[in-house]
Amino acid sequence: MKGRCRELLKGLTGKMYVRFTPRGAKAIKAALSLCSGSKVLLQDMGGWMSYPKDCEKAGFAFDYIKTDDGLIPSDAKFPTGSILLITSSAGYMALQDMEHISERCKTAGCTLINDASGSIGEKEATVGDFIIGSFGKWKPIDLGKGGFIASDHDLEIEDSELDFDLLFEKLSGLKDRLDFLYGLASKVKADLKEHDIIHRDRKGTVVCVAFDSDETKDKILKYCEKNDYGYTICPRNIRVERDAVSIELKRISAQQI
């Protein structure tokens, strides 16, 4: 069953080689260990909380790219010899323009590590020198543990043992899960159309709604509570660094509705 899971992930990432890791964090560590570069560039929000420590542990200095609420700007500069480590679904709320980012990286001689934990199943999850991801709780592939690294470069990394029967089930059901979550996100955006929805026109499994008053915040929270949607309050670096309610639709399964 491990082989069948590997083949499905090869298709989802568009890469020749896939290895399984015990956690998503180990996939990040593995990718960084295979890179040589002067510095790692991170998005200033919408990434993952462990990235700075992951860079330090791997012996890399790091810096931040100023983003548009997590999205890499089209004119971002990537120094030659640098490593770009980003989520291709910024804060799980908006897919990045990965093709454009990749072209700029290639032009600059910058290695691209694509954390596709939130974009797996989309074309954005196929772009990069290394594709990494987590199978943790509340991820699109919600095995509850484990992760992966994929590349067209041979990966001399040993596979970790996971529940491959269950992983195959999760991978096989990914399209249905994404269709459900994207459909739910569209409904939430329609219900809250009068509000300031961040990256309204981008696909994601989280919907972030900005507020500028306690009254607006309370309206959004009442909507979440009425519909039994989990939420977190921003500023929060893994979402956005401004006042907003992050509606965590990715925590919901179709069976709960």
C-alpha positions as CSV (number, residue, x, y, z in Angstrom):
1,M,0.0,0.0,0.0
2,K,3.0,2.3,0.6
3,G,3.8,2.1,-3.1
4,R,0.2,3.0,-4.1
5,C,0.4,6.0,-1.7
6,R,3.7,7.1,-3.3
7,E,2.3,6.9,-6.8
8,L,-0.7,9.0,-5.8
9,L,1.6,11.6,-4.3
10,K,3.8,11.6,-7.4
11,G,0.7,12.5,-9.4
12,L,-0.4,15.2,-6.9
13,T,3.1,16.8,-6.8
14,G,4.2,16.1,-10.4
15,K,7.5,14.9,-9.0
16,M,9.5,11.7,-9.7
17,Y,10.6,11.0,-6.2
18,V,8.5,11.0,-3.0
19,R,9.6,10.0,0.6
20,F,7.4,9.8,3.7
21,T,8.4,11.6,6.9
22,P,7.2,11.1,10.5
23,R,6.0,14.7,10.7
24,G,5.6,17.7,8.4
25,A,8.4,19.4,10.4
26,K,10.8,16.6,9.4
27,A,9.9,17.2,5.7
28,I,10.9,20.9,6.1
29,K,14.2,19.8,7.8
30,A,14.8,17.3,5.0
31,A,14.3,19.8,2.3
32,L,16.6,22.4,3.9
33,S,19.3,19.7,4.4
34,L,19.3,19.1,0.6
35,C,19.8,22.8,-0.2
36,S,22.8,25.0,-0.4
37,G,22.3,28.7,-0.2
38,S,23.2,32.0,1.5
39,K,19.9,32.7,3.2
40,V,16.3,31.4,3.5
41,L,13.5,33.8,2.6
42,L,10.2,33.5,4.3
43,Q,6.8,35.2,3.9
44,D,6.2,37.8,6.6
45,M,2.8,36.2,7.4
46,G,0.7,33.3,6.2
47,G,3.5,30.8,6.6
48,W,4.1,28.3,9.3
49,M,5.2,29.1,12.9
50,S,8.2,26.7,12.9
51,Y,10.0,28.0,9.8
52,P,12.4,30.4,11.7
53,K,13.5,27.7,14.1
54,D,13.7,25.2,11.2
55,C,16.1,27.5,9.4
56,E,18.2,28.1,12.5
57,K,18.5,24.4,13.2
58,A,19.6,23.8,9.6
59,G,22.3,26.5,10.0
60,F,20.6,29.1,7.7
61,A,20.1,32.8,8.3
62,F,16.7,33.9,7.3
63,D,14.8,37.1,6.3
64,Y,11.3,38.0,5.6
65,I,9.6,39.1,2.3
66,K,6.9,41.8,2.8
67,T,3.7,40.3,1.5
68,D,0.1,41.2,0.6
69,D,-1.6,39.5,3.6
70,G,0.6,36.4,2.9
71,L,0.8,36.5,-0.9
72,I,4.2,37.0,-2.4
73,P,4.1,40.3,-4.5
74,S,4.7,40.0,-8.2
75,D,7.8,42.2,-8.0
76,A,9.5,40.4,-5.1
77,K,13.3,40.2,-5.3
78,F,15.0,36.8,-4.7
79,P,18.8,37.2,-4.3
80,T,21.0,34.7,-6.2
81,G,21.8,31.7,-4.1
82,S,18.9,32.2,-1.7
83,I,16.2,29.7,-0.8
84,L,12.5,30.6,-0.8
85,L,10.4,28.6,1.7
86,I,6.7,29.5,1.4
87,T,3.3,28.0,1.7
88,S,1.6,27.8,-1.7
89,S,-1.7,28.4,0.1
90,A,-1.0,31.5,2.1
91,G,-2.6,31.0,5.6
92,Y,-4.7,28.3,4.0
93,M,-6.9,31.2,2.6
94,A,-5.4,32.0,-0.8
95,L,-3.4,30.2,-3.4
96,Q,-0.2,31.8,-4.5
97,D,0.8,32.5,-8.1
98,M,3.3,29.8,-8.0
99,E,4.1,29.7,-11.7
100,H,5.2,33.4,-11.6
101,I,7.1,32.9,-8.3
102,S,8.9,29.9,-9.8
103,E,9.9,31.7,-12.9
104,R,11.4,34.6,-10.9
105,C,13.2,32.0,-8.7
106,K,14.7,30.3,-11.8
107,T,15.8,33.7,-13.2
108,A,17.5,34.6,-9.9
109,G,19.0,31.2,-9.2
110,C,16.9,30.8,-6.1
111,T,15.8,27.4,-4.8
112,L,12.1,27.1,-4.2
113,I,10.7,25.0,-1.4
114,N,6.9,24.8,-1.7
115,D,5.0,23.8,1.4
116,A,1.9,22.3,-0.2
117,S,0.2,21.2,3.0
118,G,-2.7,23.5,2.1
119,S,-2.6,23.4,-1.7
120,I,-2.3,19.7,-2.3
121,G,-4.7,18.6,-5.0
122,E,-4.2,21.9,-6.9
123,K,-1.7,22.8,-9.6
124,E,0.0,25.1,-7.2
125,A,1.2,22.0,-5.3
126,T,3.3,20.9,-8.3
127,V,5.6,23.9,-8.6
128,G,9.0,24.0,-6.9
129,D,12.4,22.3,-6.5
130,F,11.1,20.6,-3.4
131,I,7.5,20.0,-2.5
132,I,6.8,19.3,1.2
133,G,3.6,18.7,3.2
134,S,2.0,17.6,6.4
135,F,-0.7,15.0,6.9
136,G,-1.5,16.4,10.4
137,K,-4.8,17.2,12.0
138,W,-7.0,19.6,10.1
139,K,-4.9,19.4,6.9
140,P,-6.5,18.5,3.5
141,I,-4.9,15.1,3.9
142,D,-5.8,14.7,7.6
143,L,-4.1,11.4,8.5
144,G,-3.3,12.9,11.9
145,K,0.5,12.4,11.6
146,G,3.2,12.3,9.1
147,G,4.3,14.2,6.0
148,F,6.2,14.0,2.8
149,I,8.9,15.5,0.6
150,A,8.9,15.3,-3.2
151,S,11.4,16.3,-5.9
152,D,12.7,15.5,-9.3
153,H,16.1,15.1,-7.6
154,D,16.7,11.6,-6.1
155,L,16.0,11.7,-2.4
156,E,18.4,9.7,-0.3
157,I,16.1,9.7,2.6
158,E,14.5,6.7,4.3
159,D,10.7,6.4,4.4
160,S,9.0,6.7,7.7
161,E,6.3,4.1,8.5
162,L,2.8,5.4,8.5
163,D,-0.7,3.9,8.4
164,F,-0.6,3.5,4.6
165,D,-4.0,1.9,4.4
166,L,-5.6,4.9,6.0
167,L,-3.3,7.3,4.0
168,F,-4.4,5.7,0.8
169,E,-8.0,6.2,1.8
170,K,-7.3,9.9,2.6
171,L,-5.5,10.5,-0.6
172,S,-8.2,8.8,-2.6
173,G,-10.8,11.0,-0.9
174,L,-8.9,14.3,-1.3
175,K,-10.8,15.6,-4.3
176,D,-14.2,15.1,-2.5
177,R,-12.8,16.7,0.6
178,L,-11.5,19.7,-1.3
179,D,-14.7,20.1,-3.3
180,F,-16.6,20.1,0.0
181,L,-14.3,22.7,1.7
182,Y,-14.1,25.0,-1.3
183,G,-17.9,24.9,-1.7
184,L,-18.3,25.7,2.0
185,A,-15.8,28.6,1.6
186,S,-17.8,30.0,-1.3
187,K,-21.0,29.8,0.8
188,V,-19.3,31.7,3.7
189,K,-18.0,34.4,1.4
190,A,-21.5,34.8,-0.1
191,D,-23.1,35.0,3.4
192,L,-20.5,37.6,4.5
193,K,-20.3,39.5,1.2
194,E,-20.9,42.8,2.8
195,H,-17.8,42.4,4.9
196,D,-14.1,42.9,4.1
197,I,-13.1,39.3,3.1
198,I,-9.3,39.1,2.7
199,H,-8.4,37.6,-0.7
200,R,-12.0,37.2,-1.5
201,D,-11.4,35.8,-5.0
202,R,-8.7,33.3,-4.2
203,K,-9.4,29.6,-3.3
204,G,-8.7,28.5,0.3
205,T,-10.0,26.3,3.1
206,V,-9.9,29.2,5.6
207,V,-11.9,32.5,5.2
208,C,-10.4,35.5,6.9
209,V,-12.7,38.4,7.4
210,A,-11.2,41.8,8.5
211,F,-13.0,44.1,11.0
212,D,-12.5,47.7,12.0
213,S,-14.8,47.8,15.0
214,D,-16.0,45.7,17.9
215,E,-19.5,45.8,16.4
216,T,-18.3,44.3,13.1
217,K,-16.2,41.7,14.9
218,D,-19.2,40.7,17.0
219,K,-21.4,40.2,13.9
220,I,-18.8,37.9,12.4
221,L,-18.4,35.9,15.6
222,K,-22.2,35.5,15.9
223,Y,-22.3,34.2,12.4
224,C,-19.6,31.6,13.2
225,E,-21.2,30.5,16.4
226,K,-24.6,30.2,14.7
227,N,-23.2,27.9,12.1
228,D,-20.8,26.1,14.4
229,Y,-17.7,27.2,12.5
230,G,-14.4,27.2,14.5
231,Y,-12.5,30.5,14.3
232,T,-9.4,32.2,15.6
233,I,-8.8,35.9,16.1
234,C,-6.0,37.8,14.2
235,P,-3.5,39.4,14.3
236,R,-2.0,35.9,14.0
237,N,1.2,35.4,12.0
238,I,0.2,32.1,10.4
239,R,-2.9,33.9,9.0
240,V,-2.7,37.7,8.8
241,E,-1.1,40.4,10.9
242,R,-4.2,42.6,11.2
243,D,-7.6,42.6,12.9
244,A,-9.6,39.8,11.4
245,V,-11.6,36.7,12.2
246,S,-10.1,33.6,10.6
247,I,-13.0,31.1,10.0
248,E,-11.3,27.7,10.2
249,L,-13.4,25.7,7.7
250,K,-10.6,23.2,7.2
251,R,-11.4,21.8,10.7
252,I,-14.8,20.6,9.4
253,S,-15.6,17.2,7.8
254,A,-18.6,16.7,5.5
255,Q,-20.1,14.3,8.1
256,Q,-20.4,17.2,10.5
257,I,-22.7,19.3,8.2
